[in-house]
Amino acid sequence: MTAKLYCFGESGNAYKAALTLELSGMGWEPVFVDFFKGEARSDAFKAINPMGEVPVLVDGDVTLTQSGVIQQYVVDQTGKLGGAPADKYEVLRWVLWDNHKMSSQAGVTRFLMNFLPEEKRPQEAIKFLQGRLAAAYAVLNAHLDGREWIAGDSMTVADISNAGYLFYEEPFGFNRADWPHIDAWLTRISKTPGWKHPYDLMQRALPA
């Protein structure tokens, strides 16, 4: 049976789930959600996810939301991308850190800077969020000094989670050249067999 991932290309959180599925080798297919036309807020979609957001994974009788939960489900189903048993809680620590400190800030900042009309972009809020992101980049960059991967000796869902927004080209205040250890780590991820850019894994909702 092929799992279905409700998603769209611009969503970094959906990308985390999609890339985890892709690199694990688990059978899956994307189901496009036209987010910018309000599909995620429709009654039909809310019957699948009352939270009104992507990603949503439907695998037979199992329906899951939230990228970190979907990632853990894939780890449990495939035995891949979870790291060594001793790394379990370190992987979880960094997935949760990303969800609270990195992706939550990056997603909002990127949306405000790229997907709102220019005259409606709140510059003070953007500046504040970029400051919080810079602090997060500093933590991650320092952690990756002397390490190839965030937790343990191989790529895990912690790496995929933290990298979720960092492969997008739309500006939101992240410059890879400013963070050399993050830059080298992103290169390692992108050289992993099977890696794909978010817009190659999922359909875009807006034209390029």
N, C-alpha and C positions, 0 to 999 in steps of 0.2 A: 504494500500500500504506500502511496506517495503522500507525504505530508504537504499541506498547503500553508503558505506563509502570506498573510495579508500584509501588504507593504506598498511603499512607493519609493522611488530612487532618492529623493531629497532627504529622507528620514535617516539620520545617523543611528537612531536606535533600531530601526528596521534593518539597517546594514549590519549591525552587530549580530543579529539573529541570522540573517541571510548568509553572512560569511562563515559563521559557526556551522551552519548546516552544510554549506558547500565544502568546507575543509574537512569536515568529519566524514564525508562520503555518504551521509544519510540521504535517502531519496526525498526530494522536495520539489515544489514548484511555486513560483510567485503568483499571487493573486493581486492584481493592481487595485489600489484604492485611490480614487481621485480626490485627494485630501483638499486641494485648494478650491475645489468646487463643492466642498461640504459633505462629501460622501461619508466621512468618518462620523459625522454628526447625524446621519440619517437614521430613521427608525430601523431600517433593514440591517445596517451595520451594528447598531447598538444591541440588536438581538444576538449578535456574535460577541461583542465586547461593550458592555454598558458604560465603560470608561470613555468610549468614543475616541480611541487612539490606536495607532499601529505601533509595534507589530502584534499580530495575533497568529498563533500557530494552531492549526487544526490537524490532528493526527488520529484518524479514526474517531473514537469516542472521547478523545482528549482534546480540550481546548484550553490554551494557555495564553496569557498576556504578560507584558513586561519583559524586556529583553533579557535581563539577568535570569529570570525563571526559565525562559525558553532555552537559553544557553545551557543551563544546568540540566534541563530535560535531555538535550542533545548529548551532553556528556554521559548521562546515565544510560541512554539508549545505545550509544555507540562505543563507550569506553574510551573515547578520544577527547583530547584537548582539556582534560581535567588535571594533568600533571601527575606526579607520583602521589601515592596515598598521603605521604607526610606533608605534601604541599596544599592539601585540601583547604585548610582555613586561611592560608596565605593567599590563595587564589580568590577565595570568597572575600577576604578583606579588601583586595584591590578592585574587585568588581563593584563592591558597595562604595568604595571610595570614589571610583569613577562616576557612579550614578549620582552621588551627592555633590562632588567637588568639580568634576570635569564636564561630563556630558550635559548635566542640567544647566550649567552656565553657557557652554558652547552652543547648545541647541537654540537657546533663547537669543543669544547674541547674533548668531548667524541668521536667524529668522528676522530679527529687527533690522539687520543691516542689508539684507538681500531680498526679502520677500514682502516687505511693506513698501508702499509708495515713499519716495525719498522725503517728501514733506511731512510724513507722519513718523519718521524715525526719531525716537527719543534719545537725543545725543547724550544727555546726562546719565540715563540708564545704561546706555551702551558703554560709556566710559567706566562706570562703576563695575559692570560685568567683566569688562576687559581686564580691570585690575584684579578681580578675583581669579580670572583665568590665568593671568601671569603668575600668580602665587601657586596655582595648581601645576602649571608647566614647570615651575622651579622645583617643586617636590618630585614630580615624575622624572625630570632630567637628572636630579641628584641621585635618585634611586637607581637609575639605569647606568650610572657611572660604574664601569667595570662589570656590568652584567649584559648578557645577551637578551634575556627575557625577564619579565616582571617577577615571576615566581618559579623557582626551580630551574631545571636545565633544558626546558623545551617550551615551545609556544603553547599557551593555554587560553582559555576564555578570558582570563584577566588581561592578556595582551589585546585580544580582539575587542574587548569592551572599551579599554582606554584609548584605543586607536580609532574607535568608531567614527568620530567627527574629524579626525586629523588628516584624512585623505581627500577631503573635499576642497575644491579650488576656490569656492566662493569665499570672499574675505570675511573674517570675523576677529582678526587680531592675532592670528597665529602665523608665525614665520619660522619654518623649519630651520633655517640657517641660524636663528638666534638660540637654538637649543640643540647642540651637537649630539648629545646622547640620545635624545628623542629622534633626531633625524636619522641616525644610524640604525636605531631600532625599527623605525618605520620602513627603512630600506630592507631590513631583514624580513619583515613581515611580507612586504610586497614581492620578495623573491621566493617566498614559499610556494612550492608547486600547488596549483589550484587557486591561488589568490586572484581575486578580481576586484576591480574598482567598483564602487557602489552603483554607478550608472551602467555598468556591464552586467550586474547581477539583477537589477530591478529597473522597471520602467520609470522614467521620469514623469512627473506630473506637469512640469512646465517645460517649454521649449528651451533648448540649449542656447 
